[in-house]
Amino acid sequence: VGEQVLLKCSFKSSSPITESLTVDWTYRPLTGGQMETIFHYQSVPYPTMGKFKDRISWVGNIAKGDASIAIQSPVMSDNGTFICSVKNPPDV
């Protein structure tokens, strides 16, 4: 609580990495409910909305197979399931 947390995501692709590569991070609260997209990357990171607005930063390096993010000032209610999804057409 209160410190920055790093959410690691590593990937490998059998296809060459292009500008069509996308990274989506989704989140479901510990209490359940709908999955929601909390972060999107395609060539550049896009602003986040919702619960994590202005608290997520991109720390990944696509060229090195890293799609990690950091969350600033986490609180207990941020607990939940975080899923990283990388798509590099035609590879998923």
Secondary structure by P-SEA (a helix, b strand, c coil): cccbbbbbbbbcccccccccbbbbbbbbcccccbbbbcccccccccccccccccccccccccccccbbbbbcccccccbbbbbbbbbccccc
